[in-house]
Amino acid sequence: MKKQCIKIFCSVLFGMMFVCFLSITATTVFGQDAASFYKGKVLTFVVPYSPGGGYDAYARMIAPMIEKKSGATVVVRNMEGGETYVAQNSVYRGKADGLTLLILDGMVSTLNQLSNDPKAKGLDLMKYEWLARVSYEQGAILLSNKSPYRTLDDLKKAQKVIKFGGTRGSAVSIIGCTFMEIAGLRGQVIQGFGGSSGEALAAMRGELDGFGNSGSSAVKFAEQKELFLFCLISNKRSPLMPNTPTIGELMPLNAQQQKWVDRLETILGAGRIIVTTPGVPKQRVQFLQTILNEILTDKEFTRQAEKLKRPIDYLTGEDAKKNVTRVLGVPENEAKEINHVLLEKYLIQ
């Protein structure tokens, strides 16, 4: 009996030691602690738009901090085209080693998945490894000083079709479409200008009457004398532009109009999200989440970002994913209405 007890004890002890060995080995191999894995590597940070816009600015602001924290060389690569899906396909189907990041347009991706857009075929937003939300910004409307419109009344009484610019599904387009729907304008959102920088230039030349944009980009563009901030499609004013009124301050909103303000705020809440390829080893994902948490909550970094008018509104990858899940879960009839107004009704090729 005594010998049997000793055998059982030894067997249990050996089992516990073996489990500990496996745990230590797994941590060493995958975690390598993951920090060791990144040292000396080249990490590509993909931006799905051309240089000069908000996504590009955020990526180039964050990249040096990732370098500092990880020991990797971080290369920012602009991969525009396909309404962000050239970049998305490259990262989504890339090697799952954690050496490629994407600053994802959460709003575009959410809307396209909600509408079963053919471009999103084969991509599942929920399967990315979600690392962090960098920012969420209110939607703003800019007008061109070369257009004849200065007030909402001017826009409503316009004899000509109001022309805005925007790429289908982009923040520029979505904000512009929402503004036209709320204000009841006879308008078009014309595609083909190559992103927010191109749309701003077209408005500065007088080819467009205006365009929508996210807050920080709108403030930047409004520094040009040919453009001016008109209003926010939001329930409250922004500290970035405290003198810019909300749409509700320019006109009384009925229940349907208010619904569109609320919808836009929810959709924009998806924000700018940093993700990596599906299937990256968990320890590397956690390492990247940790260093992005340290960067995006660092007081000096966020202070500098605010000075550059690129505010940080950080959420963990997990919380950002939950927000998008809620948007994707709206009833079918509501999804159809959102898709029609934001992706079809006002858009012109």
QUICOR-V131908 format. One record per residue. N is the residue number from 0. RES is the residue in one letter. SS is DSSP state (alpha for helix, beta for strand, coil for the rest). Layout:
N_RES_SS / N_RES_SS
//
This chain:
0_M_coil / 1_K_alpha / 2_K_alpha / 3_Q_alpha / 4_C_alpha / 5_I_alpha / 6_K_alpha / 7_I_alpha / 8_F_alpha / 9_C_alpha / 10_S_alpha / 11_V_alpha / 12_L_alpha / 13_F_alpha / 14_G_alpha / 15_M_alpha / 16_M_alpha / 17_F_alpha / 18_V_alpha / 19_C_alpha / 20_F_alpha / 21_L_alpha / 22_S_alpha / 23_I_alpha / 24_T_alpha / 25_A_alpha / 26_T_alpha / 27_T_alpha / 28_V_alpha / 29_F_alpha / 30_G_alpha / 31_Q_coil / 32_D_alpha / 33_A_alpha / 34_A_alpha / 35_S_alpha / 36_F_alpha / 37_Y_alpha / 38_K_coil / 39_G_coil / 40_K_coil / 41_V_beta / 42_L_beta / 43_T_beta / 44_F_beta / 45_V_beta / 46_V_beta / 47_P_coil / 48_Y_coil / 49_S_coil / 50_P_coil / 51_G_coil / 52_G_coil / 53_G_alpha / 54_Y_alpha / 55_D_alpha / 56_A_alpha / 57_Y_alpha / 58_A_alpha / 59_R_alpha / 60_M_alpha / 61_I_alpha / 62_A_alpha / 63_P_alpha / 64_M_alpha / 65_I_alpha / 66_E_alpha / 67_K_alpha / 68_K_alpha / 69_S_alpha / 70_G_coil / 71_A_coil / 72_T_beta / 73_V_beta / 74_V_beta / 75_V_beta / 76_R_beta / 77_N_beta / 78_M_coil / 79_E_coil / 80_G_coil / 81_G_alpha / 82_E_alpha / 83_T_alpha / 84_Y_alpha / 85_V_alpha / 86_A_alpha / 87_Q_alpha / 88_N_alpha / 89_S_alpha / 90_V_alpha / 91_Y_alpha / 92_R_coil / 93_G_coil / 94_K_coil / 95_A_coil / 96_D_coil / 97_G_coil / 98_L_coil / 99_T_beta / 100_L_beta / 101_L_beta / 102_I_beta / 103_L_beta / 104_D_beta / 105_G_alpha / 106_M_alpha / 107_V_alpha / 108_S_alpha / 109_T_alpha / 110_L_alpha / 111_N_alpha / 112_Q_alpha / 113_L_alpha / 114_S_coil / 115_N_coil / 116_D_coil / 117_P_alpha / 118_K_alpha / 119_A_alpha / 120_K_coil / 121_G_coil / 122_L_coil / 123_D_coil / 124_L_alpha / 125_M_alpha / 126_K_alpha / 127_Y_coil / 128_E_beta / 129_W_beta / 130_L_beta / 131_A_beta / 132_R_beta / 133_V_beta / 134_S_beta / 135_Y_coil / 136_E_coil / 137_Q_coil / 138_G_beta / 139_A_beta / 140_I_beta / 141_L_beta / 142_L_beta / 143_S_beta / 144_N_coil / 145_K_coil / 146_S_coil / 147_P_coil / 148_Y_coil / 149_R_coil / 150_T_coil / 151_L_alpha / 152_D_alpha / 153_D_alpha / 154_L_alpha / 155_K_alpha / 156_K_coil / 157_A_coil / 158_Q_coil / 159_K_coil / 160_V_coil / 161_I_beta / 162_K_beta / 163_F_beta / 164_G_beta / 165_G_coil / 166_T_coil / 167_R_coil / 168_G_coil / 169_S_coil / 170_A_alpha / 171_V_alpha / 172_S_alpha / 173_I_alpha / 174_I_alpha / 175_G_alpha / 176_C_alpha / 177_T_alpha / 178_F_alpha / 179_M_alpha / 180_E_alpha / 181_I_alpha / 182_A_alpha / 183_G_coil / 184_L_coil / 185_R_coil / 186_G_beta / 187_Q_beta / 188_V_beta / 189_I_beta / 190_Q_coil / 191_G_coil / 192_F_coil / 193_G_coil / 194_G_coil / 195_S_alpha / 196_S_alpha / 197_G_alpha / 198_E_alpha / 199_A_alpha / 200_L_alpha / 201_A_alpha / 202_A_alpha / 203_M_alpha / 204_R_coil / 205_G_coil / 206_E_coil / 207_L_coil / 208_D_coil / 209_G_beta / 210_F_beta / 211_G_beta / 212_N_beta / 213_S_beta / 214_G_alpha / 215_S_alpha / 216_S_alpha / 217_A_alpha / 218_V_alpha / 219_K_alpha / 220_F_alpha / 221_A_coil / 222_E_coil / 223_Q_coil / 224_K_coil / 225_E_coil / 226_L_beta / 227_F_beta / 228_L_beta / 229_F_beta / 230_C_beta / 231_L_beta / 232_I_beta / 233_S_coil / 234_N_coil / 235_K_coil / 236_R_coil / 237_S_beta / 238_P_coil / 239_L_coil / 240_M_beta / 241_P_coil / 242_N_coil / 243_T_coil / 244_P_coil / 245_T_beta / 246_I_alpha / 247_G_alpha / 248_E_alpha / 249_L_alpha / 250_M_coil / 251_P_coil / 252_L_coil / 253_N_coil / 254_A_alpha / 255_Q_alpha / 256_Q_alpha / 257_Q_alpha / 258_K_alpha / 259_W_alpha / 260_V_alpha / 261_D_alpha / 262_R_alpha / 263_L_alpha / 264_E_alpha / 265_T_alpha / 266_I_alpha / 267_L_alpha / 268_G_coil / 269_A_coil / 270_G_coil / 271_R_beta / 272_I_beta / 273_I_beta / 274_V_beta / 275_T_beta / 276_T_coil / 277_P_coil / 278_G_coil / 279_V_coil / 280_P_coil / 281_K_alpha / 282_Q_alpha / 283_R_alpha / 284_V_alpha / 285_Q_alpha / 286_F_alpha / 287_L_alpha / 288_Q_alpha / 289_T_alpha / 290_I_alpha / 291_L_alpha / 292_N_alpha / 293_E_alpha / 294_I_alpha / 295_L_alpha / 296_T_coil / 297_D_coil / 298_K_alpha / 299_E_alpha / 300_F_alpha / 301_T_alpha / 302_R_alpha / 303_Q_alpha / 304_A_alpha / 305_E_alpha / 306_K_alpha / 307_L_coil / 308_K_coil / 309_R_coil / 310_P_coil / 311_I_coil / 312_D_coil / 313_Y_coil / 314_L_beta / 315_T_beta / 316_G_alpha / 317_E_alpha / 318_D_alpha / 319_A_alpha / 320_K_alpha / 321_K_alpha / 322_N_alpha / 323_V_alpha / 324_T_alpha / 325_R_alpha / 326_V_alpha / 327_L_alpha / 328_G_coil / 329_V_coil / 330_P_coil / 331_E_alpha / 332_N_alpha / 333_E_alpha / 334_A_alpha / 335_K_alpha / 336_E_alpha / 337_I_alpha / 338_N_alpha / 339_H_alpha / 340_V_alpha / 341_L_alpha / 342_L_alpha / 343_E_alpha / 344_K_alpha / 345_Y_coil / 346_L_beta / 347_I_beta / 348_Q_coil
//
